[in-house]
C-alpha cells in the first residue's frame, strides 16, 4: 500500500497571465532553458508558486541554477523583450 507522507494542499490550475510570455522568452534568452520549461517556470513564478515538484531532473537542475543566479544578480527583463511585448517599466 502506498502512503503519502507529504500533506497535499490540492491542485489548482495556474492562470497564464500576459506577462508570462515575455518572462518566459527572457528566461529562454538569458538562461537557455527550453521554451516549454521557461513558460512553465514563468507561469509558476507569476502565480506565486514557491515549490516545484518534477521528475524531470534537467528541468529541476536548470531551475535551481536560475534561482541561484537571480538571487545573486537580480533579474532584469531585456529592453528588446519589453519593446516586443510592450511591457511597461513597472511591469518589467
DSSP file (Angstrom, degrees, kcal/mol; ACC not computed):
  #  RESIDUE AA STRUCTURE BP1 BP2  ACC     N-H-->O    O-->H-N    N-H-->O    O-->H-N    TCO  KAPPA ALPHA  PHI   PSI    X-CA   Y-CA   Z-CA
    1    1 A X              0   0    0      0, 0.0     2,-0.5     0, 0.0     0, 0.0   0.000 360.0 360.0 360.0 136.4    0.0    0.0    0.0
    2    2 A X        -     0   0    0      2,-0.0     2,-0.5     0, 0.0     0, 0.0  -0.743 360.0-170.6 -89.5 127.8    1.3    3.5   -0.9
    3    3 A X        -     0   0    0     -2,-0.5     2,-0.5     2,-0.0     0, 0.0  -0.976  13.5-143.7-120.7 130.6    1.3    6.1    1.8
    4    4 A X        -     0   0    0     -2,-0.5     4,-0.1     1,-0.1    -2,-0.0  -0.785  12.8-174.1 -91.5 131.0    2.0    9.7    1.2
    5    5 A X        +     0   0    0     -2,-0.5     2,-0.5     2,-0.1    -1,-0.1   0.420  62.1  89.9-101.0  -1.1    3.9   11.5    3.9
    6    6 A X  S    S-     0   0    0      1,-0.0     2,-0.4     0, 0.0    -2,-0.1  -0.834  79.6-126.3 -98.7 129.8    3.5   14.9    2.3
    7    7 A X        -     0   0    0     -2,-0.5     2,-0.5     2,-0.0    -2,-0.1  -0.604  26.8-145.6 -71.9 126.8    0.5   17.0    3.2
    8    8 A X        -     0   0    0     -2,-0.4     3,-0.1     1,-0.1    -1,-0.0  -0.811  17.3-166.7 -99.3 135.1   -1.2   17.9    0.0
    9    9 A X        -     0   0    0     -2,-0.5     2,-0.1     1,-0.3    -1,-0.1   0.528  52.2-105.5 -91.8  -8.3   -2.9   21.3   -0.4
   10   10 A X        -     0   0    0      2,-0.0     2,-0.4     0, 0.0    -1,-0.3  -0.381  35.9 -76.3 106.0 170.9   -4.7   20.2   -3.5
   11   11 A X        +     0   0    0     -2,-0.1     2,-0.3    -3,-0.1    -3,-0.0  -0.817  41.6 176.1-108.6 147.6   -4.3   21.0   -7.2
   12   12 A X        -     0   0    0     -2,-0.4     2,-0.5     2,-0.0    -2,-0.0  -0.991  32.1-115.4-146.3 152.3   -5.2   24.2   -9.0
   13   13 A X        -     0   0    0     -2,-0.3     2,-0.3     1,-0.0    -2,-0.0  -0.756  31.5-134.6 -87.0 126.0   -4.7   25.4  -12.5
   14   14 A X        -     0   0    0     -2,-0.5     2,-0.2     1,-0.1    30,-0.1  -0.625  19.8-119.9 -81.6 138.3   -2.5   28.4  -12.7
   15   15 A X        -     0   0    0     -2,-0.3     2,-0.8    28,-0.1    -1,-0.1  -0.521  18.2-128.9 -74.4 141.6   -3.7   31.3  -14.9
   16   16 A X        -     0   0    0     -2,-0.2     2,-0.2    30,-0.0    -1,-0.1  -0.847  29.3-160.0 -91.2 114.5   -1.5   32.3  -17.7
   17   17 A X    >>  -     0   0    0     -2,-0.8     3,-1.8     1,-0.1     4,-0.5  -0.548  30.1-110.2 -91.7 159.3   -1.0   36.0  -17.5
   18   18 A X  H >> S+     0   0    0      1,-0.3     3,-0.9    -2,-0.2     4,-0.7   0.841 117.8  59.5 -57.0 -34.3    0.1   38.2  -20.3
   19   19 A X  H 3> S+     0   0    0      1,-0.2     4,-2.0     2,-0.2    -1,-0.3   0.634  86.5  78.0 -72.1 -12.2    3.4   38.8  -18.6
   20   20 A X  H <> S+     0   0    0     -3,-1.8     4,-2.6     1,-0.2    -1,-0.2   0.864  90.5  53.8 -64.7 -34.4    4.2   35.0  -18.7
   21   21 A X  H <X S+     0   0    0     -3,-0.9     4,-2.4    -4,-0.5     5,-0.2   0.949 111.0  41.4 -70.2 -49.3    5.2   35.2  -22.3
   22   22 A X  H  X S+     0   0    0     -4,-0.7     4,-2.3     2,-0.2    -1,-0.2   0.896 117.4  49.6 -65.1 -35.7    7.8   38.0  -22.1
   23   23 A X  H  X S+     0   0    0     -4,-2.0     4,-2.2     2,-0.2    -2,-0.2   0.933 111.8  48.2 -66.0 -44.6    9.1   36.5  -18.8
   24   24 A X  H  X S+     0   0    0     -4,-2.6     4,-2.0    -5,-0.2    -2,-0.2   0.907 111.9  49.7 -59.8 -42.5    9.3   33.0  -20.5
   25   25 A X  H  X S+     0   0    0     -4,-2.4     4,-2.5     1,-0.2    -1,-0.2   0.897 109.6  51.6 -64.4 -40.9   11.1   34.5  -23.5
   26   26 A X  H  X S+     0   0    0     -4,-2.3     4,-3.0     1,-0.2     5,-0.4   0.892 108.4  51.4 -62.8 -39.4   13.6   36.3  -21.3
   27   27 A X  H  X S+     0   0    0     -4,-2.2     4,-2.1     2,-0.2     6,-1.0   0.892 109.6  50.5 -65.2 -39.4   14.3   33.1  -19.4
   28   28 A X  H  X S+     0   0    0     -4,-2.0     4,-1.2     4,-0.2    -2,-0.2   0.952 117.1  39.6 -60.8 -49.4   15.0   31.3  -22.8
   29   29 A X  H  < S+     0   0    0     -4,-2.5    -2,-0.2     1,-0.2    -1,-0.2   0.912 124.3  35.9 -69.7 -43.1   17.3   34.0  -23.9
   30   30 A X  H  < S+     0   0    0     -4,-3.0    -3,-0.2    -5,-0.2    -2,-0.2   0.856 132.8  22.2 -83.0 -35.7   19.2   34.7  -20.7
   31   31 A X  H  < S-     0   0    0     -4,-2.1    -3,-0.2    -5,-0.4    -2,-0.2   0.389  93.0-127.0-117.0   2.0   19.4   31.2  -19.1
   32   32 A X     <  +     0   0    0     -4,-1.2     2,-0.3    -5,-0.3    -4,-0.2   0.783  51.3 156.8  56.2  32.4   19.0   29.0  -22.2
   33   33 A X        -     0   0    0     -6,-1.0    -1,-0.2     1,-0.1    -2,-0.1  -0.666  53.7 -92.5 -82.0 143.9   16.1   27.0  -20.6
   34   34 A X     >  -     0   0    0     -2,-0.3     4,-2.7     1,-0.1     5,-0.2  -0.184  35.5-114.8 -55.8 149.9   13.9   25.2  -23.2
   35   35 A X  H  > S+     0   0    0      1,-0.2     4,-2.3     2,-0.2     5,-0.2   0.896 113.7  48.8 -57.5 -46.9   10.9   27.3  -24.3
   36   36 A X  H  > S+     0   0    0      1,-0.2     4,-2.1     2,-0.2    -1,-0.2   0.930 114.8  45.1 -61.2 -45.5    8.3   24.9  -22.8
   37   37 A X  H  > S+     0   0    0      1,-0.2     4,-2.6     2,-0.2    -1,-0.2   0.872 110.8  54.7 -66.2 -36.8   10.1   24.8  -19.5
   38   38 A X  H  X S+     0   0    0     -4,-2.7     4,-2.5     2,-0.2    -2,-0.2   0.896 108.1  48.5 -63.9 -40.5   10.6   28.5  -19.5
   39   39 A X  H  X S+     0   0    0     -4,-2.3     4,-2.7     2,-0.2     5,-0.2   0.913 111.2  50.3 -66.7 -41.8    6.9   29.1  -19.9
   40   40 A X  H  X S+     0   0    0     -4,-2.1     4,-2.3     1,-0.2    -2,-0.2   0.929 112.9  46.6 -59.7 -44.9    6.1   26.7  -17.1
   41   41 A X  H  X S+     0   0    0     -4,-2.6     4,-2.5     2,-0.2    -2,-0.2   0.891 112.3  50.5 -65.6 -39.8    8.6   28.5  -14.8
   42   42 A X  H  X S+     0   0    0     -4,-2.5     4,-2.6     2,-0.2     5,-0.2   0.928 111.5  47.0 -64.2 -45.9    7.2   31.9  -15.8
   43   43 A X  H  X S+     0   0    0     -4,-2.7     4,-1.6     1,-0.2    -2,-0.2   0.915 114.1  48.2 -62.8 -43.0    3.6   30.9  -15.1
   44   44 A X  H  <>S+     0   0    0     -4,-2.3     5,-2.5    -5,-0.2     4,-0.3   0.917 112.3  49.1 -63.6 -43.3    4.6   29.4  -11.7
   45   45 A X  H ><5S+     0   0    0     -4,-2.5     3,-1.4     1,-0.2    -2,-0.2   0.939 113.7  44.4 -62.2 -48.8    6.6   32.4  -10.8
   46   46 A X  H 3<5S+     0   0    0     -4,-2.6    -1,-0.2     1,-0.3    -2,-0.2   0.762 109.6  58.2 -68.9 -24.0    3.9   34.9  -11.6
   47   47 A X  T 3<5S-     0   0    0     -4,-1.6    -1,-0.3    -5,-0.2    -2,-0.2   0.447 116.5-113.2 -84.4  -0.4    1.4   32.6   -9.8
   48   48 A X  T < 5 +     0   0    0     -3,-1.4     2,-0.2    -4,-0.3    -3,-0.2   0.694  55.1 166.1  79.5  18.6    3.3   32.8   -6.6
   49   49 A X      < -     0   0    0     -5,-2.5    -1,-0.2    -6,-0.2     3,-0.1  -0.506  17.1-176.1 -69.8 132.5    4.4   29.2   -6.6
   50   50 A X        +     0   0    0     -2,-0.2     2,-0.3     1,-0.2    -1,-0.1   0.493  66.2  39.2-108.9  -6.9    7.1   28.6   -4.0
   51   51 A X        -     0   0    0     -7,-0.1     2,-0.4     2,-0.0    -1,-0.2  -0.992  62.7-159.6-145.4 136.2    7.9   24.9   -4.7
   52   52 A X        -     0   0    0     -2,-0.3     2,-0.5    -3,-0.1   -11,-0.0  -0.934   4.0-160.5-114.6 138.9    8.0   22.9   -7.9
   53   53 A X        +     0   0    0     -2,-0.4     2,-0.3     2,-0.0    -2,-0.0  -0.982  27.0 149.0-119.3 124.5    7.7   19.1   -8.0
   54   54 A X        -     0   0    0     -2,-0.5    -2,-0.0     1,-0.1     0, 0.0  -0.991  47.2-149.3-151.6 154.8    9.0   17.4  -11.1
   55   55 A X  S    S+     0   0    0     -2,-0.3     2,-1.1     1,-0.0     3,-0.1   0.403  75.5 102.5-101.2  -1.3   10.6   14.1  -12.2
   56   56 A X     >  -     0   0    0      1,-0.2     4,-2.4     2,-0.1     5,-0.2  -0.720  54.1-170.0 -85.0  99.9   12.5   16.0  -15.0
   57   57 A X  H  > S+     0   0    0     -2,-1.1     4,-2.8     1,-0.2     5,-0.2   0.855  83.5  54.3 -62.5 -36.5   16.0   16.2  -13.5
   58   58 A X  H  > S+     0   0    0      2,-0.2     4,-2.7     1,-0.2     5,-0.3   0.933 110.3  46.4 -63.7 -45.2   17.2   18.6  -16.2
   59   59 A X  H  > S+     0   0    0      2,-0.2     4,-2.7     1,-0.2     5,-0.2   0.922 113.9  48.8 -61.6 -44.6   14.3   21.0  -15.5
   60   60 A X  H  X S+     0   0    0     -4,-2.4     4,-2.3     2,-0.2    -2,-0.2   0.928 113.8  45.6 -62.0 -46.4   15.0   20.7  -11.8
   61   61 A X  H  X S+     0   0    0     -4,-2.8     4,-2.1     2,-0.2    -2,-0.2   0.931 115.8  45.1 -63.9 -46.4   18.7   21.3  -12.1
   62   62 A X  H  X S+     0   0    0     -4,-2.7     4,-2.5    -5,-0.2    -2,-0.2   0.906 113.3  50.5 -65.8 -41.6   18.3   24.3  -14.5
   63   63 A X  H  X S+     0   0    0     -4,-2.7     4,-2.6    -5,-0.3    -1,-0.2   0.919 110.1  49.8 -63.3 -43.1   15.6   25.8  -12.5
   64   64 A X  H  X S+     0   0    0     -4,-2.3     4,-2.1    -5,-0.2    -1,-0.2   0.904 111.3  49.7 -61.2 -41.3   17.7   25.6   -9.3
   65   65 A X  H  X S+     0   0    0     -4,-2.1     4,-2.3     2,-0.2    -2,-0.2   0.905 110.8  49.3 -63.8 -42.5   20.6   27.2  -11.2
   66   66 A X  H  X S+     0   0    0     -4,-2.5     4,-2.8     2,-0.2     5,-0.2   0.917 109.1  52.1 -63.8 -44.1   18.4   30.0  -12.4
   67   67 A X  H  X S+     0   0    0     -4,-2.6     4,-2.3     1,-0.2    -1,-0.2   0.913 111.0  47.8 -59.7 -43.4   17.0   30.7   -8.9
   68   68 A X  H  X S+     0   0    0     -4,-2.1     4,-1.8     2,-0.2    -1,-0.2   0.915 112.5  48.7 -63.9 -43.5   20.6   30.9   -7.6
   69   69 A X  H  X S+     0   0    0     -4,-2.3     4,-3.1     1,-0.2     5,-0.4   0.918 112.5  47.6 -63.0 -43.9   21.7   33.3  -10.4
   70   70 A X  H  X S+     0   0    0     -4,-2.8     4,-2.5     1,-0.2    -1,-0.2   0.892 109.6  53.8 -65.6 -38.9   18.7   35.5   -9.9
   71   71 A X  H  < S+     0   0    0     -4,-2.3    -1,-0.2    -5,-0.2    -2,-0.2   0.874 117.9  36.6 -62.1 -36.9   19.2   35.6   -6.1
   72   72 A X  H  < S+     0   0    0     -4,-1.8    -2,-0.2    -5,-0.1    -1,-0.2   0.878 134.4  20.4 -82.4 -40.3   22.8   36.7   -6.6
   73   73 A X  H  < S-     0   0    0     -4,-3.1    -3,-0.2     1,-0.2    -2,-0.2   0.536  97.6-129.4-111.0 -10.4   22.5   39.0   -9.7
   74   74 A X     <  -     0   0    0     -4,-2.5     2,-0.4    -5,-0.4    -1,-0.2  -0.162  27.2 -90.0  78.2 176.0   18.8   40.0   -9.8
   75   75 A X        -     0   0    0     -4,-0.1     2,-0.5     2,-0.0    -1,-0.1  -0.989  35.8-176.2-132.5 125.7   16.6   39.7  -12.9
   76   76 A X        -     0   0    0     -2,-0.4     2,-0.5   -50,-0.1     3,-0.0  -0.983  26.7-128.8-120.7 128.4   16.2   42.4  -15.5
   77   77 A X        -     0   0    0     15,-0.6     5,-0.1    -2,-0.5   -54,-0.1  -0.636  37.5-111.0 -72.8 123.3   13.8   42.0  -18.4
   78   78 A X    >>  -     0   0    0     -2,-0.5     4,-2.1     1,-0.1     3,-0.6  -0.247  17.9-126.0 -57.2 141.4   15.8   42.8  -21.5
   79   79 A X  H 3> S+     0   0    0      1,-0.2     4,-2.5     2,-0.2     5,-0.2   0.846 108.8  60.3 -57.5 -36.2   14.7   46.0  -23.3
   80   80 A X  H 3> S+     0   0    0      1,-0.2     4,-2.1     2,-0.2    -1,-0.2   0.891 107.1  45.3 -62.1 -37.9   14.2   44.2  -26.6
   81   81 A X  H <> S+     0   0    0     -3,-0.6     4,-2.5     2,-0.2    -1,-0.2   0.895 110.4  53.8 -71.9 -40.0   11.6   41.9  -24.9
   82   82 A X  H  X>S+     0   0    0     -4,-2.1     5,-2.2     1,-0.2     4,-0.8   0.902 111.7  46.6 -57.7 -40.6    9.9   44.9  -23.2
   83   83 A X  H  <5S+     0   0    0     -4,-2.5     3,-0.3     3,-0.2    -2,-0.2   0.916 111.6  49.5 -69.2 -43.8    9.6   46.5  -26.6
   84   84 A X  H  <5S+     0   0    0     -4,-2.1    -2,-0.2     1,-0.2    -1,-0.2   0.928 123.3  31.5 -61.2 -46.2    8.3   43.4  -28.4
   85   85 A X  H  <5S-     0   0    0     -4,-2.5    -1,-0.2    -5,-0.1    -2,-0.2   0.415 106.0-122.8 -95.2   0.1    5.6   42.8  -25.8
   86   86 A X  T  <5 +     0   0    0     -4,-0.8     2,-0.5    -3,-0.3    -3,-0.2   0.935  46.1 174.7  56.1  49.8    5.0   46.4  -24.9
   87   87 A X      < -     0   0    0     -5,-2.2    -1,-0.2    -6,-0.2    -2,-0.1  -0.754  26.0-129.1 -88.7 129.5    5.8   45.8  -21.2
   88   88 A X     >  -     0   0    0     -2,-0.5     4,-2.6     1,-0.1    -1,-0.0  -0.291  22.2-109.7 -73.4 163.0    5.9   48.9  -19.1
   89   89 A X  T  4 S+     0   0    0      1,-0.2    -1,-0.1     2,-0.2    -2,-0.0   0.887 120.9  53.2 -59.4 -38.5    8.9   49.7  -16.8
   90   90 A X  T  4 S+     0   0    0      1,-0.2    -1,-0.2     2,-0.2    -3,-0.0   0.916 110.8  45.4 -63.5 -43.3    6.7   49.0  -13.8
   91   91 A X  T  4        0   0    0      1,-0.3    -2,-0.2     0, 0.0    -1,-0.2   0.897 360.0 360.0 -66.1 -39.6    5.7   45.6  -15.2
   92   92 A X     <        0   0    0     -4,-2.6   -15,-0.6   -15,-0.0    -1,-0.3   0.503 360.0 360.0 -65.8 360.0    9.3   44.8  -16.1
